[in-house]
């Protein structure tokens, strides 16, 4: 086992091709401005390090990062790598994670536009994230108590589960497929258009024009706040526990609500039903 401790590296490919190394309390920074410090490495443990240079972890396998900071200048930090465990760290460079597999991220802070594209299998917990186009075209996501602020998140994802999360993100879950969201808050405009086989269970949904052009959409005991023009052109089965501002032209299925501000049915192809169940009285629309 090679140990690198309390050292500063700024040269090109400083630890290229390392095998079985521990990197402790090191800085990757300096005037040489070298990139790809730990490229093509295997079985690497990094702890309490500072990364301020580009592309440090490309084509790596069996990588653990803890208590470390990857700054905004540390762009495209992890690409084409697998079996990655990150905890208690800051990932603040653009495009921090892409084309990776079997990733675990715990108790970390992510500020990274275009984060997580084409990742195959990621578990994230206790983490806060900010960025645009978060997790685009990724699959097998398992998120537990993750907070997110951004735009265009989770587009084209598949086969994923989210539990106890808080998302403030416009245009989330577009074209998502085979997704379950439980016990979460999702705030933002135009939620989950064009999605397929997506279920929201015990969730709070906030924002205009959600859940349009969907197939196989299910809402189970969900709250909806400031949600107007919902469900347009969607195939939907929904049990909603709050009033909905308005529903527009659901394609098929059944929507149960305690109250609805308005129902727009001006498309002859709209065959969905809205059932208002208030104070023991049921009224079909």
VOBA-68549 format. One record per atom (N, C-alpha, C, O, CB): residue in one letter; y, z, x. Coordinates in steps of 0.001 Angstrom, whole numbers, padded with zeros to 6 digits, always signed. Last residue first. Glycine has a CB too. Layout:
% residues N
AYZX...
This chain:
% residues 285
X+014446-012571-067472X+015482-013618-067402X+014839-014940-066952X+015530-015951-066827X+016637-013201-066415X+013380-009813-069417X+013059-010948-068555X+014167-011984-068624X+014745-012238-069681X+011710-011578-068954X+013685-006394-069407X+014278-007627-069906X+013982-008751-068923X+014297-008649-067737X+015808-007465-070120X+012800-003168-070401X+012451-004335-069597X+013032-005579-070238X+012897-005799-071442X+010919-004467-069443X+013799+000170-070168X+013895-001081-070894X+013618-002252-069959X+014150-002308-068851X+015276-001223-071544X+013895+002475-068692X+012731+002269-069545X+012751+000986-070329X+011820+000718-071089X+012603+003388-070479X+016230+002056-067215X+016170+003123-068233X+015044+002882-069218X+015209+003058-070425X+017501+003227-068987X+015420-001254-066477X+016440-000207-066388X+016279+000765-067545X+016200+000361-068706X+017863-000818-066388X+014356-003948-065084X+013733-002750-065620X+014699-001585-065427X+014781-001006-064344X+012358-002468-064931X+014381-007327-065322X+015270-006182-065175X+014633-004992-065879X+014400-005010-067087X+016690-006486-065753X+012925-009903-063683X+012635-008884-064681X+013502-007671-064382X+013380-007057-063322X+011118-008506-064689X+013078-013264-063209X+013759-012024-062852X+013536-011041-064000X+013910-011310-065142X+015300-012260-062579X+010936-015868-062050X+011372-014946-063100X+012077-013743-062487X+011725-013271-061405X+010173-014487-063955X+011157-019311-060975X+010972-017887-060740X+011520-017044-061868X+012453-017447-062561X+011622-017488-059450X+011663-021976-061147X+010739-021421-062134X+010504-019919-061938X+009720-019322-062675X+009413-022158-062068X+013722-024553-060561X+013673-023102-060364X+012846-022475-061484X+013279-022445-062636X+015112-022489-060327X+014096-027155-061160X+012895-026827-060401X+012744-025327-060178X+011723-024885-059652X+012917-027541-059069X+016582-027361-062353X+015398-027474-063205X+014092-027142-062486X+013083-026874-063139X+015314-028862-063763X+019050-025080-061623X+018182-026074-060992X+016917-026177-061830X+016230-025171-062010X+017850-025694-059501X+020489-022955-062458X+021005-024276-062810X+020243-025399-062116X+020726-026528-062031X+022474-024367-062461X+020634-019974-062809X+019454-020821-062948X+019920-022203-063396X+019767-022577-064559X+018422-020209-063966X+021745-017014-061621X+022122-018426-061674X+020840-019244-061701X+020055-019222-060753X+023033-018830-060453X+022613-013932-062712X+021453-014777-062442X+021868-016220-062652X+022295-016598-063742X+020239-014400-063356X+024314-010974-061632X+024309-012297-062227X+023064-013055-061821X+022523-012854-060734X+025557-013072-061827X+023720-008293-061042X+025067-008680-061453X+025128-010043-062112X+025903-010250-063045X+025977-008666-060274X+020998-006414-062191X+021428-007587-061445X+022793-008021-061962X+023005-008109-063172X+020391-008742-061565X+018749-003629-061929X+019957-004262-062471X+020305-005448-061595X+019959-005491-060414X+021152-003255-062546X+016231-003080-060982X+016774-002201-062019X+018032-002749-062662X+018362-002395-063794X+017063-000849-061442X+013930-005882-060681X+015128-005164-060249X+015561-004192-061350X+015294-004439-062526X+016280-006158-059905X+011503-008084-059582X+011749-006916-060429X+012921-006137-059849X+012913-005774-058673X+010476-006012-060539X+010620-011351-059606X+011566-010435-058972X+011845-009312-059959X+012364-009555-061049X+012894-011170-058547X+008047-013598-059038X+008568-012572-059922X+009418-011600-059112X+008993-011094-058073X+007420-011830-060648X+007626-017214-058635X+007330-015813-058413X+008051-014897-059377X+008594-015335-060392X+007678-015440-057020X+009793-019855-057393X+008647-019339-058143X+008484-017865-057846X+009110-017326-056933X+007351-020113-057794X+012477-020344-056620X+011573-021453-056921X+010390-021011-057752X+010008-021690-058705X+011085-022092-055645X+015473-018938-057845X+014200-018739-057154X+013194-019808-057582X+013080-020129-058764X+013640-017325-057440X+018399-019334-058437X+017387-020381-058434X+016150-020071-057603X+015797-020863-056729X+017990-021631-057943X+019850-016476-057275X+020100-017878-057544X+018830-018716-057381X+018263-018784-056291X+021195-018398-056625X+021214-013356-058134X+020007-014104-057774X+020228-015552-058163X+020733-015837-059248X+018728-013519-058473X+023558-010864-057107X+023193-012053-057863X+021951-012698-057271X+021680-012598-056074X+024352-013053-057889X+023406-008092-056386X+024652-008699-056859X+024383-009962-057660X+024910-010127-058760X+025569-009016-055683X+020971-005839-057542X+021244-007010-056714X+022490-007697-057270X+022618-007867-058483X+020014-007995-056683X+020325-002328-057529X+020930-003502-058150X+021149-004609-057109X+021470-004338-055952X+022267-003124-058826X+017189-001229-056089X+018631-001142-056315X+019108-002393-057043X+018384-003382-057155X+019394-000966-054975X+014543-001748-055584X+014865-000450-056181X+016356-000254-056453X+016749+000780-056993X+014380+000647-055282X+012372-004458-056179X+013628-003992-055588X+014077-002733-056325X+013997-002665-057551X+014733-005100-055655X+009777-006311-055454X+010030-005085-056204X+011212-004402-055526X+011076-003838-054440X+008753-004143-056254X+008864-009726-055514X+009764-008682-055029X+009838-007522-056009X+009945-007712-057221X+011160-009252-054788X+007680-012659-054368X+007262-011528-055181X+008035-010327-054660X+007885-009947-053499X+005696-011295-055123X+008655-016091-054155X+008895-014680-053846X+008233-013762-054866X+008224-014044-056064X+010393-014399-053791X+009780-018920-052817X+008578-018447-053471X+008478-016955-053153X+008241-016588-052003X+007293-019246-052997X+013217-019987-053119X+012147-019223-052489X+010968-018980-053420X+011125-018851-054634X+012679-017907-052001X+015647-021090-053869X+014562-021999-053497X+013368-021278-052873X+012582-021904-052164X+015079-023041-052535X+017388-018130-053185X+017484-019535-053591X+016339-020359-053000X+016094-020331-051794X+018836-020125-053158X+017526-015348-052744X+016240-015961-053099X+016326-017430-053510X+015394-017930-054140X+015620-015189-054210X+020875-014431-053734X+019609-014179-053062X+018495-015070-053605X+018518-015488-054763X+019223-012718-053208X+023611-014229-054273X+022972-015542-054146X+021641-015451-053412X+021324-016293-052572X+023897-016514-053419X+024321-011150-052492X+024566-012133-053549X+023848-013435-053222X+023520-013715-052069X+026083-012383-053727X+024126-008031-051649X+023272-009216-051526X+023513-010132-052720X+022979-009917-053808X+021768-008817-051433X+025010-005420-051287X+025928-006555-051059X+025167-007856-050862X+025520-008676-050015X+026818-006289-049836X+021740-004321-050675X+023140-003938-050784X+024023-005127-050423X+023823-005767-049390X+023453-002728-049874X+018591-003397-051725X+019422-004538-051380X+020878-004195-051687X+021213-003825-052812X+018972-005813-052151X+015540-001777-050850X+016908-001669-051329X+017667-002913-050878X+017426-003429-049786X+017593-000364-050806X+012079-002222-051781X+013216-002438-050889X+014541-002213-051616X+014652-002428-052823X+013172-003851-050304X+009308-002286-052581X+010154-001080-052636X+011330-001166-051662X+011532-000282-050830X+009318+000170-052325X+008588-005109-050922X+007900-003967-051518X+008813-002754-051419X+009070-002246-050328X+006527-003696-050815X+008727-008536-051039X+009538-007344-050854X+008873-006208-051616X+008621-006324-052815X+011010-007569-051337X+007467-011516-049610X+007194-010300-050383X+008188-009220-050008X+008470-009000-048830X+005748-009804-050149X+007045-015060-049578X+007903-013911-049296X+007533-012741-050204X+007311-012920-051401X+009389-014284-049478X+005864-017616-049548X+005036-016426-049400X+005822-015177-049064X+005326-014314-048340X+004015-016655-048349X+008686-019176-048151X+007359-019345-048730X+006560-018064-048511X+006578-017494-047420X+006627-020573-048108X+012230-019634-048727X+011081-018939-048141X+009796-019315-048879X+009810-019710-050045X+011293-017409-048182X+014877-020321-049346X+013954-021356-048865X+012709-020757-048200X+012196-021309-047226X+014672-022276-047879X+016399-017169-048510X+016398-018452-049208X+015417-019431-048546X+015171-019366-047341X+017822-019050-049230X+017288-014510-047762X+015934-014824-048208X+015869-016086-049060X+015355-016075-050178X+015372-013664-048983X+020693-013676-048726X+019454-013465-047990X+018269-014205-048602X+018249-014491-049799X+019148-011995-047921X+023628-013800-049184X+022714-014943-049249X+021437-014743-048442X+021127-015550-047566X+023416-016179-048766X+025112-011068-047358X+025165-012191-048289X+024034-013198-048093X+023555-013412-046979X+026481-012893-048154X+023717-007739-046912X+024423-008948-046515X+024213-010118-047451X+023262-010153-048231X+024008-009339-045152X+020929-005745-046196X+022372-005748-046443X+022951-007085-046015X+022718-007531-044891X+023073-004583-045692X+018106-003984-047072X+018596-005311-046715X+020054-005405-047143X+020381-005174-048307X+017735-006439-047380X+015855-001573-046155X+017187-001775-046718X+017730-003080-046171X+017809-003268-044957X+018142-000582-046386X+012306-001278-046948X+013438-001655-046103X+014745-001638-046892X+014748-001682-048122X+013209-003042-045495X+009635-001111-047830X+010480+000089-047717X+011674-000151-046787X+011998+000688-045946X+009647+001278-047203X+008857-004110-046307X+008295-002969-047016X+009140-001725-046747X+009339-001331-045597X+006827-002731-046595X+008774-007524-046334X+009659-006394-046079X+009183-005235-046943X+009112-005355-048166X+011160-006754-046380X+006869-010165-045027X+006917-009031-045950X+007904-007990-045446X+007877-007617-044274X+005518-008406-046123X+006330-013631-044869X+007059-012486-044337X+007141-011413-045419X+007441-011705-046576X+008483-012902-043852X+005350-016310-045194X+004467-015142-045156X+005128-013966-044429X+004559-013389-043502X+003140-015503-044473X+008033-017870-043601X+006758-018067-044287X+005865-016842-044086X+005651-016394-042960X+006051-019348-043774X+011550-018816-043842X+010430-018057-043299X+009175-018278-044155X+009244-018796-045270X+010782-016551-043226X+013940-019998-044575X+012840-020879-044161X+011658-020108-043576X+010837-020700-042874X+013341-021885-043141X+015992-017215-043703X+015831-018506-044363X+014648-019265-043747X+014397-019175-042545X+017135-019341-044252X+016549-014509-042908X+015177-015025-043019X+015044-016308-043835X+014078-016466-044581X+014307-013981-043627X+019749-013837-044163X+018514-013292-043614X+017312-014179-043934X+017089-014550-045087X+018280-011889-044149X+022613-014274-044274X+021624-015361-044291X+020290-014936-043678X+019770-015601-042782X+022167-016573-043543X+024191-011661-042363X+024244-012779-043301X+023020-013680-043155X+022465-013831-042066X+025523-013592-043087X+023037-008246-042114X+023522-009511-041574X+023453-010613-042612X+022743-010504-043612X+022723-009906-040343X+020731-005675-041447X+022066-006016-041908X+022493-007335-041283X+022339-007536-040079X+023071-004895-041566X+018031-003877-042173X+018383-005204-041663X+019702-005607-042287X+019791-005850-043490X+017268-006259-041974X+016156-001073-041449X+017423-001538-042000X+017762-002870-041345X+017781-002983-040120X+018564-000490-041775X+012720-000171-042272X+013787-000628-041387X+015036-000991-042172X+014993-001190-043386X+013322-001825-040566X+010048+000037-043146X+010884+001234-042956X+012076+000954-042058X+012402+001756-041183X+010058+002369-042367X+008752-002953-041681X+008543-001730-042453X+009603-000685-042119X+010005-000537-040965X+007143-001164-042190X+007879-006262-041751X+008976-005375-041377X+008893-004145-042282X+008954-004268-043506X+010381-006097-041504X+005644-008665-040612X+005787-007482-041453X+006906-006620-040889X+006902-006281-039705X+004451-006680-041535X+004974-012167-040574X+005737-011041-040045X+005769-009921-041087X+005903-010178-042283X+007182-011479-039657X+004351-015060-040634X+003372-013977-040534X+003989-012741-039883X+003589-012324-038796X+002143-014437-039735X+007166-016532-039141X+005901-016746-039843X+004948-015587-039567X+004759-015182-038419X+005259-018088-039419X+010601-017617-039293X+009573-016661-038873X+008315-016850-039724X+008391-017273-040878X+010098-015198-038988X+012764-019186-039957X+011510-019873-039643X+010442-018923-039104X+009465-019381-038512X+011765-020975-038635X+014888-016547-039049X+014784-017917-039560X+013495-018554-039049X+013176-018473-037863X+016018-018766-039135X+015378-013883-038308X+014063-014250-038831X+014021-015643-039455X+013182-015891-040321X+013629-013239-039849X+018933-013696-038909X+017688-013193-038322X+016469-013753-039041X+016523-014059-040232X+017658-011664-038364X+021697-014257-039308X+020708-015335-039238X+019400-014889-038600X+018814-015640-037820X+021271-016503-038465X+023075-011444-037570X+023228-012594-038438X+022097-013597-038217X+021606-013768-037101X+024583-013257-038204X+022263-008122-037355X+022136-009423-036717X+022159-010549-037739X+021344-010583-038661X+020857-009485-035902X+021309-005193-036819X+022582-005721-037306X+022734-007092-036665X+023270-007212-035564X+023809-004761-036960X+018503-003267-037431X+018981-004542-036928X+020287-004922-037612X+020361-004968-038840X+017927-005634-037137X+016437-000813-036699X+017776-000962-037267X+018405-002193-036636X+018791-002179-035467X+018659+000320-037025X+013011+000179-037503X+014045-000470-036695X+015370-000557-037455X+015421-000399-038675X+013587-001875-036274X+010460+001010-038387X+011523+001973-038133X+012670+001433-037308X+013243+002157-036494X+010964+003154-037456X+008662-001684-037080X+008594-000416-037791X+009769+000470-037397X+010042+000657-036211X+007261+000296-037504X+007366-004920-037204X+008542-004115-036859X+008519-002853-037713X+008375-002934-038933X+009876-004920-037075X+005118-007328-035989X+005305-006144-036826X+006485-005345-036285X+006600-005118-035081X+004011-005270-036866X+004014-010815-036062X+004751-009683-035496X+004923-008569-036516X+004884-008797-037725X+006117-010137-034988X+003511-013745-036118X+002492-012704-035972X+003065-011427-035367X+002650-011006-034287X+001346-013212-035111X+006299-015466-034577X+005089-015435-035393X+004308-014148-035121X+004421-013545-034053X+004207-016677-035111X+009716-016738-034624X+008676-015843-034139X+007471-015899-035076X+007592-016324-036225X+009210-014396-034021X+011906-018348-035317X+010637-019007-035002X+009598-018057-034413X+008669-018523-033752X+010877-020142-034041X+014238-015907-034329X+014005-017223-034920X+012698-017811-034399X+012419-017777-033200X+015182-018174-034615X+015189-013378-033596X+013818-013524-034079X+013576-014866-034768X+012779-014940-035703X+013489-012399-035033X+018708-013812-034290X+017587-013084-033693X+016266-013439-034366X+016228-013759-035554X+017826-011578-033782X+021419-014609-034593X+020340-015601-034466X+019085-015001-033827X+018479-015601-032939X+020820-016799-033637X+023171-011994-032897X+023153-013123-033832X+021925-013975-033533X+021458-014057-032397X+024467-013975-033727X+023351-008378-032737X+023436-009731-032196X+023544-010777-033276X+023947-010502-034407X+022245-010022-031337X+021856-005378-031998X+023092-005969-032495X+023217-007359-031882X+023193-007509-030660X+024341-005075-032152X+019200-003168-032684X+019634-004472-032182X+020957-004850-032819X+021159-004669-034020X+018570-005556-032463X+016839-000635-031938X+018100-001029-032552X+018594-002295-031877X+018435-002480-030671X+019156+000103-032450X+013520+000307-032636X+014410-000504-031803X+015681-000776-032586X+015620-001113-033768X+013726-001840-031368X+011117+001542-033642X+012391+002232-033451X+013240+001550-032369X+013608+002143-031355X+012146+003700-033080X+008991-000757-032370X+008993+000556-033006X+010288+001274-032634X+010530+001576-031465X+007744+001395-032576X+007492-003923-032497X+008716-003166-032241X+008678-001872-033040X+008374-001877-034233X+009978-004001-032603X+005543-006254-031299X+005366-004953-031945X+006561-004102-031555X+006645-003616-030427X+004002-004263-031530X+004947-009731-031479X+005900-008669-031186X+005489-007418-031958X+005128-007501-033132X+007356-009100-031552X+003553-012272-031453X+002891-010979-031289X+003848-009928-030735X+003609-009324-029690X+001681-011118-030369X+005854-014592-029873X+004808-014226-030821X+004177-012893-030442X+004248-012444-029298X+003738-015319-030885X+009006-016436-029846X+008013-015535-029271X+006979-015155-030329X+007191-015364-031524X+008691-014270-028694X+011291-017948-030487X+009986-018605-030334X+008953-017729-029619X+008119-018238-028870X+010154-019903-029570X+013641-015630-029254X+013403-016956-029839X+012006-017476-029484X+011597-017443-028324X+014475-017954-029356X+014664-013049-028676X+013226-013259-028884X+012888-014608-029535X+011926-014693-030299X+012675-012144-029739X+017950-013606-029682X+017009-012609-029190X+015590-012963-029620X+015338-013158-030809X+017390-011209-029698X+020373-015019-029928X+019090-015730-029856X+018000-014839-029252X+017224-015285-028407X+019238-017022-029024X+022475-012673-028207X+022298-013791-029136X+020960-014478-028861X+020481-014516-027728X+023473-014807-029012X+022486-009048-027971X+022413-010407-027451X+022195-011427-028541X+021784-011096-029653X+021318-010516-026438X+021294-005809-027272X+022398-006640-027737X+022211-008034-027145X+021833-008189-025984X+023789-006029-027334X+019213-002957-027983X+019406-004303-027453X+020635-004955-028070X+020980-004699-029223X+018166-005164-027710X+017516+000045-027207X+018680-000590-027823X+018908-001943-027160X+018811-002071-025939X+019949+000313-027699X+014316+001553-027860X+015193+000717-027028X+016352+000176-027856X+016202-000115-029043X+014399-000449-026396X+011867+002588-028762X+012949+003463-028343X+014024+002784-027530X+014582+003380-026608X+012402+004578-027568X+009768-000129-027713X+010003+001095-028473X+011178+001858-027888X+011453+001790-026690X+008744+001980-028488X+007837-003073-027808X+009131-002485-027464X+009355-001251-028332X+009158-001304-029546X+010290-003517-027652X+005497-005259-026628X+005661-004013-027340X+006952-003373-026863X+007144-003156-025666X+004445-003069-027126X+004619-008655-026824X+005558-007668-026297X+005585-006461-027219X+005682-006604-028438X+006978-008274-026144X+003340-011688-026592X+002863-010320-026636X+003824-009350-025988X+003859-009221-024764X+001530-010222-025976X+004828-013985-025001X+003553-013908-025694X+002999-012491-025589X+002295-012143-024641X+002551-014933-025117X+008024-015438-025305X+007218-014348-024778X+005962-014208-025640X+006031-014301-026865X+008030-013014-024745X+010116-017293-025803X+008741-017740-025543X+007914-016677-024830X+007195-016971-023874X+008753-019014-024714X+012834-015311-024723X+012370-016588-025268X+010926-016859-024841X+010563-016681-023678X+013290-017740-024809X+014233-012905-024072X+012898-012875-024659X+012391-014177-025233X+011579-014154-026158X+012870-011883-025704X+017703-013458-024627X+016634-012608-024114X+015318-012905-024824X+015294-013130-026034X+017001-011128-024276X+020252-014557-025001X+019083-015418-024831X+017916-014674-024187X+017233-015204-023310X+019447-016634-023990X+022213-011973-023514X+022107-013167-024347X+020861-013972-023986X+020472-014055-022821X+023364-014037-024199X+021744-008710-023126X+021256-009945-022517X+021218-011079-023537X+020291-011147-024344X+019863-009730-021914X+021256-005603-022620X+022436-006392-022991X+022232-007746-022343X+022509-007921-021157X+023807-005706-022528X+019143-002988-023295X+019177-004427-023037X+020508-004984-023522X+020849-004853-024698X+017986-005153-023732X+017717-000105-022166X+018947-000657-022720X+019053-002117-022299X+019054-002440-021111X+020194+000155-022250X+014718+001789-023065X+015586+001026-022169X+016793+000493-022918X+016889+000616-024139X+014815-000129-021523X+012251+002842-024025X+013423+003684-023759X+014394+003027-022779X+014826+003636-021801X+012981+005035-023212X+010043+000341-022849X+010225+001645-023477X+011553+002261-023045X+011930+002214-021874X+009057+002583-023124X+008159-002534-023121X+009494-002036-022785X+009724-000756-023570X+009620-000745-024797X+010605-003100-023098X+005542-004513-021995X+005877-003260-022662X+007254-002830-022174X+007500-002766-020970X+004801-002151-022382X+003933-007669-022292X+005099-006913-021832X+005226-005633-022658X+005041-005657-023875X+006399-007771-021938X+002293-010161-022208X+001804-008783-022102X+002875-007875-021491X+002754-007391-020366X+000513-008730-021254X+004196-012713-020544X+003106-012292-021423X+002729-010850-021141X+002824-010370-020011X+001883-013207-021252X+007102-014935-020524X+006261-013871-019983X+005188-013485-020999X+005255-013874-022165X+007115-012640-019603X+009296-016590-021019X+008012-017194-020660X+007078-016174-020011X+006353-016496-019070X+008230-018378-019714X+011828-014246-020014X+011405-015506-020635X+010026-015922-020135X+009644-015649-018997X+012428-016619-020348X+014470-012030-019825X+013017-012110-019973X+012656-013413-020673X+013111-013669-021787X+012466-010890-020765X+017261-012350-019519X+016531-011403-018675X+015017-011566-018725X+014342-011263-017741X+016882-010010-019075X+019554-013930-020076X+018216-014528-020031X+017243-013657-019250X+016487-014157-018416X+018278-015923-019409X+022016-012074-018255X+021671-013106-019229X+020242-013616-018996X+019788-013717-017856X+022677-014274-019151X+021478-008573-017499X+021780-009950-017125X+021338-010937-018185X+020395-010673-018931X+021124-010289-015811X+020693-005982-018021X+022018-006403-018466X+022393-007810-018036X+023548-008202-018201X+023037-005452-017957X+018633-003600-018564X+018485-005037-018344X+019743-005697-018891X+019845-005943-020093X+017179-005611-019034X+017886-000459-017362X+018949-001283-017928X+018699-002737-017544X+018569-003070-016366X+020353-000809-017435X+015151+001829-018188X+015892+000900-017330X+016960+000158-018115X+016956+000138-019346X+014940-000099-016675X+012863+003174-019173X+014053+003914-018728X+014930+003072-017807X+015393+003549-016771X+013640+005201-018011X+010404+000761-018226X+010809+001964-018964X+012049+002568-018319X+012255+002487-017108X+009657+003008-019004X+008153-001890-018411X+009524-001502-018080X+009868-000258-018888X+009649-000222-020099X+010541-002666-018372X+005461-003645-017320X+005807-002397-017996X+007177-001955-017490X+007352-001680-016303X+004722-001286-017747X+003602-006614-017610X+004859-005993-017192X+005079-004720-017999X+004905-004713-019218X+006057-006974-017372X+001789-008968-017576X+001407-007571-017389X+002575-006800-016773X+002549-006398-015609X+000141-007460-016492X+003526-011737-015995X+002664-011119-016992X+002206-009735-016557X+002226-009376-015379X+001461-011999-017262X+006094-014339-015802X+005363-013185-015279X+004511-012568-016381X+004735-012833-017562X+006337-012134-014695X+008166-016198-016234X+006822-016663-015874X+005962-015542-015280X+005187-015780-014353X+006920-017819-014879X+010873-014080-015282X+010392-015329-015872X+008974-015604-015372X+008630-015284-014234X+011343-016516-015522X+013339-011824-015198X+011879-011874-015299X+011464-013149-016023X+011676-013285-017228X+011327-010620-016037X+016131-012456-014884X+015440-011513-014001X+013923-011657-014012X+013287-011618-012959X+015801-010113-014384X+018511-014063-015370X+017143-014595-015441X+016190-013748-014604X+015516-014267-013714X+017107-016061-014963X+020864-012370-013217X+020532-013274-014314X+019081-013748-014206X+018507-013824-013120X+021488-014481-014323X+022494-010027-012321X+021055-010225-012117X+020519-011102-013251X+019806-010623-014133X+020293-008850-012062X+024998-009511-013148X+024845-010573-012150X+023384-010870-011830X+023076-011849-011150X+025574-010194-010878X+024664-007343-014788X+025010-008619-015429X+024938-009787-014449X+024828-010938-014872X+026411-008540-016035X+021828-005610-013218X+023209-005778-013653X+023424-007122-014333X+022505-007934-014444X+024151-005639-012473X+019365-003493-013725X+019509-004919-013457X+020850-005325-014063X+020990-005378-015285X+018298-005770-014057X+018244-000415-012614X+019353-001146-013236X+019358-002580-012756X+019356-002856-011556X+020703-000475-012925X+015503+001874-013344X+016226+000895-012531X+017308+000192-013334X+017295+000199-014565X+015260-000133-011958X+013361+003439-014290X+014589+004060-013829X+015489+003157-013023X+016172+003619-012109X+014266+005237-013030X+010750+001148-013403X+011213+002358-014081X+012512+002844-013449X+012738+002688-012249X+010136+003466-014022X+008422-001397-013709X+009816-001112-013352X+010240+000138-014108X+010106+000191-015330X+010764-002328-013685X+005491-002949-012619X+006057-001786-013298X+007464-001539-012776X+007686-001478-011566X+005165-000529-013094X+003333-005711-012911X+004635-005231-012443X+005080-004038-013285X+005053-004097-014514X+005695-006364-012503X+001263-007844-012886X+001045-006398-012760X+002276-005746-012121X+002256-005302-010973X-000235-006101-011914X+002708-010676-011290X+001639-010110-012112X+001509-008618-011819X+001625-008179-010675X+000291-010841-011849X+005370-013158-011268X+004761-011901-010840X+003638-011497-011797X+003612-011913-012955X+005824-010786-010759X+007170-015309-011561X+005758-015555-011238X+005089-014301-010659X+004339-014379-009686X+005637-016724-010240X+010053-013515-010571X+009484-014749-011117X+008042-014894-010633X+007729-014641-009470X+010335-015991-010699X+012296-011377-010317X+010881-011228-010667X+010354-012494-011340X+010227-012531-012564X+010678-010011-011592X+015027-011999-009630X+014198-011149-008762X+012699-011185-009041X+011901-011043-008115X+014657-009753-008879X+017326-013798-010229X+015921-014213-010300X+014959-013303-009517X+014124-013830-008783X+015794-015622-009786X+020198-012688-008317X+019531-013529-009308X+018007-013592-009119X+017488-013459-008011X+020106-014927-009252X+021328-009273-007830X+021137-010657-007385X+020208-011379-008354X+019505-010733-009131X+020561-010705-005938X+021309-006623-008191X+022581-007283-008459X+022540-008752-008024X+023579-009393-007868X+023723-006547-007743X+019492-003835-008906X+019376-005280-008705X+020675-005947-009138X+021087-005849-010294X+018165-005864-009497X+018306-000828-007747X+019518-001498-008235X+019421-002970-007862X+019289-003326-006691X+020824-000848-007636X+015725+001591-008626X+016322+000526-007812X+017509-000117-008533X+017687+000029-009742X+015267-000545-007474X+013758+003399-009572X+015100+003859-009183X+015797+002857-008256X+016380+003232-007238X+015010+005230-008492X+010876+001568-008658X+011460+002754-009292X+012828+003053-008697X+013030+002971-007486X+010531+003974-009129X+008226-000642-009027X+009640-000538-008673X+010211+000673-009395X+010053+000800-010609X+010428-001845-009044X+005196-001820-007934X+005833-000711-008637X+007249-000546-008112X+007461-000337-006918X+005021+000605-008466X+003035-004586-008186X+004286-004065-007656X+004790-002929-008547X+004809-003059-009771X+005345-005189-007547X+000909-006612-008278X+000697-005168-008188X+001885-004475-007519X+001765-003870-006454X-000593-004867-007413X+002325-009425-006623X+001248-008849-007418X+001197-007346-007195X+001412-006861-006085X-000107-009496-007063X+004820-012113-006608X+004260-010835-006162X+003158-010359-007115X+003064-010816-008254X+005371-009770-006058X+006596-014285-006846X+005191-014522-006504X+004524-013245-005975X+003759-013292-005012X+005082-015648-005458X+009627-012607-005814X+008951-013752-006437X+007517-013853-005928X+007231-013560-004766X+009718-015069-006150X+011605-010704-005302X+010205-010317-005485X+009435-011411-006223X+008680-011131-007154X+010109-008985-006257X+014066-012140-004955X+013645-011090-004023X+012159-010767-004111X+011515-010574-003079X+014438-009840-004276X+015647-014429-005751X+014182-014422-005804X+013562-013370-004889X+012638-013670-004133X+013649-015789-005432X+018529-014893-003513X+017856-014793-004802X+016347-014643-004620X+015830-014718-003506X+018167-016021-005662X+021261-013515-001611X+019963-014190-001728X+019300-013944-003071X+019498-012897-003688X+019038-013735-000621X+023765-012769-000614X+023641-013266-001992X+022325-014021-002206X+022288-015039-002897X+024826-014181-002334X+024824-011767+001687X+023973-012959+001808X+023672-013578+000447X+023361-014766+000356X+022663-012606+002513X+026200-009428+000902X+026941-010668+001153X+026075-011915+001283X+026551-013018+001015X+027741-010516+002389X+024380-007671-001770X+025011-007831-000470X+025554-009221-000233X+025390-010104-001075X+024046-007495+000600X+021327-006346-003119X+022749-006636-003239X+023290-006901-001844X+022737-006422-000854X+023519-005464-003935X+019221-004303-004128X+019138-005734-003898X+020533-006294-004172X+020867-006663-005298X+018034-006418-004810X+018310-001159-002943X+019373-001977-003505X+019144-003435-003118X+018907-003761-001955X+020764-001488-003020X+015809+001359-003740X+016345+000255-002936X+017446-000464-003705X+017519-000398-004932X+015222-000739-002549X+014064+003354-004731X+015470+003641-004412X+016069+002608-003468X+016756+002957-002509X+015595+005025-003794X+011087+001781-003762X+011724+002988-004281X+013170+003081-003796X+013457+002909-002612X+010935+004240-003857X+008375-000053-004331X+009772-000261-003953X+010567+000863-004599X+010712+000908-005820X+010305-001687-004400X+005127-000558-003232X+006015+000343-003951X+007430+000166-003408X+007661+000225-002200X+005544+001824-003817X+002744-003261-003464X+003895-002604-002840X+004569-001633-003800X+004585-001844-005013X+004906-003646-002361X+000627-005249-003718X+000393-003826-003675X+001509-003037-003032X+001257-002225-002142X-000858-003560-002965X+002116-007877-001969X+000934-007438-002703X+000817-005928-002570X+000894-005383-001469X-000355-008146-002182X+004798-010284-001954X+004248-008964-001645X+003051-008650-002543X+002974-009082-003693X+005330-007880-001805X+006155-012707-002205X+004707-012715-002046X+004088-011373-001736X+002942-011323-001289X+004346-013649-000988X+009228-011665-000787X+008444-012740-001403X+006943-012570-001123X+006520-012330+000008X+008925-014109-000886X+011330-009959-000389X+009969-009415-000392X+008997-010418-001025X+008057-010030-001717X+009923-008064-001155X+013563-011792-000268X+013432-010656+000649X+012003-010117+000742X+011519-009847+001841X+014356-009545+000214X+014633-014381-000920X+013207-014058-001010X+012840-012871-000114X+011916-012952+000695X+012365-015280-000627X+017548-014133+001046X+016730-014979+000174X+015262-014553+000248X+014712-014385+001337X+016879-016471+000563X+018932-010792+001453X+018530-012117+001923X+017691-012845+000874X+017190-012232-000069X+017746-011999+003235X+019546-008237+000860X+020409-009256+000264X+019997-010666+000663X+020639-011635+000259X+021850-009016+000663X+018502-004950+000501X+018057-006317+000722X+019066-007272+000092X+019404-007129-001083X+016634-006545+000137X+018297-001718+001762X+019171-002705+001116X+018686-004089+001509X+018483-004377+002689X+020676-002500+001520X+016249+001210+001092X+016656+000051+001886X+017558-000858+001063X+017583-000785-000166X+015424-000727+002388X+014683+003350+000107X+016066+003551+000576X+016525+002422+001508X+017108+002663+002564X+016186+004900+001303X+011532+001940+000907X+012289+003050+000333X+013667+003149+000988X+013817+003052+002206X+011518+004377+000500X+008559+000448+000407X+009929+000118+000813X+010833+001135+000129X+010891+001185-001100X+010328-001380+000429X+005232+000470+001344X+006294+001233+000703X+007628+000824+001303X+007819+000842+002519X+006064+002759+000861X+002100-001023+000742X+003371-001076+001447X+004426-000325+000650X+004508-000463-000570X+003807-002536+001688X-001187+000000+000830X+000000+000000+000000X+001249+000000+000873X+001445+000922+001665X-000001+001209-000944
